[in-house]
Amino acid sequence: MNVIDSIRRQIVPIHPEGYLFIAIFAVVTVILFAIYAPLGWIGLALTLWCAYFFRDPPRLTPLDEDLVIAPADGIVASVGPSVPPPELGLGPEALPRVSIFMSVFDCHVNRAPVGGRISKIVYRPGLFINADLDKASEDNERNGLVIDAPRGRVGVVQIAGLVARRILCFVAVGENIGAGDRFGLIRFGSRVDVYLPHAARPLVGAGARSVGGETIIADFHGLEPRRTFKQS
């Protein structure tokens, strides 16, 4: 491996949605340096953070129709039955749900948890309370997708957070999407909920860290015994 290839492996790609924000931070940093150098250094740190926030690293996604993959980087906020948002059309009964909270230091590119056809996309305006709270699933601004997968219908909900003010969705109804494919992005702190068919069994616990596009969060057939966890 030559030096250029080595450098390329160390540089994480930036998502195009971040270019404008990084440019704004950079311009402000130059102005701050001209006004007062210590402020300029603060601006430089924030510019580097902005570039880090919009990173879009490649991921290795398991290819197995029986598995559900994490749609986002972050901490698993909760795992358990919950009634899906009514606009998804998944019924009034509680379904297995895995919620992943993304802090401002996590990668915010969202990836499809399963492969299939996108049958519904519904945006709902709302509040901007802390996305780490369970109440955020009901009250916050959100964008929901329903993916018709070979093993059942899966709901994926992007939820804005305390700082987030823009939910982006890159796909459309009728498109086919593969597990691990990028489908959206939420700016600056947020949450993604995944609603699963009744037969699916979650394989993660609250407090676990997930890697979007790589971490297995559930099994469609529920053949594996239910997992318990301990903190160490």
Rosetta blueprint (number, residue, H / E / L):
1 M L
2 N L
3 V H
4 I H
5 D H
6 S H
7 I H
8 R H
9 R H
10 Q H
11 I L
12 V L
13 P L
14 I E
15 H L
16 P H
17 E H
18 G H
19 Y H
20 L H
21 F H
22 I H
23 A H
24 I H
25 F H
26 A H
27 V H
28 V H
29 T H
30 V H
31 I H
32 L H
33 F H
34 A H
35 I H
36 Y L
37 A H
38 P H
39 L H
40 G H
41 W H
42 I H
43 G H
44 L H
45 A H
46 L H
47 T H
48 L H
49 W H
50 C H
51 A H
52 Y H
53 F H
54 F L
55 R E
56 D L
57 P L
58 P L
59 R L
60 L L
61 T L
62 P L
63 L L
64 D L
65 E L
66 D L
67 L E
68 V E
69 I E
70 A L
71 P L
72 A L
73 D L
74 G E
75 I E
76 V E
77 A E
78 S E
79 V E
80 G E
81 P E
82 S E
83 V L
84 P L
85 P L
86 P H
87 E H
88 L H
89 G L
90 L L
91 G L
92 P L
93 E L
94 A L
95 L E
96 P E
97 R E
98 V E
99 S E
100 I E
101 F E
102 M E
103 S L
104 V L
105 F L
106 D L
107 C L
108 H L
109 V E
110 N E
111 R E
112 A L
113 P L
114 V L
115 G L
116 G E
117 R E
118 I E
119 S E
120 K E
121 I E
122 V E
123 Y E
124 R E
125 P L
126 G L
127 L E
128 F L
129 I L
130 N L
131 A L
132 D L
133 L L
134 D L
135 K L
136 A H
137 S H
138 E H
139 D H
140 N E
141 E L
142 R E
143 N E
144 G E
145 L E
146 V E
147 I E
148 D E
149 A E
150 P L
151 R L
152 G E
153 R E
154 V E
155 G E
156 V E
157 V E
158 Q E
159 I E
160 A E
161 G L
162 L L
163 V L
164 A L
165 R L
166 R L
167 I E
168 L E
169 C E
170 F L
171 V L
172 A L
173 V L
174 G L
175 E L
176 N E
177 I E
178 G L
179 A L
180 G L
181 D L
182 R E
183 F E
184 G E
185 L E
186 I E
187 R L
188 F L
189 G L
190 S E
191 R E
192 V E
193 D E
194 V E
195 Y E
196 L L
197 P L
198 H L
199 A L
200 A L
201 R E
202 P E
203 L L
204 V L
205 G L
206 A L
207 G L
208 A L
209 R E
210 S E
211 V L
212 G L
213 G L
214 E L
215 T L
216 I E
217 I E
218 A E
219 D E
220 F L
221 H L
222 G L
223 L L
224 E L
225 P L
226 R L
227 R L
228 T L
229 F L
230 K L
231 Q L
232 S L
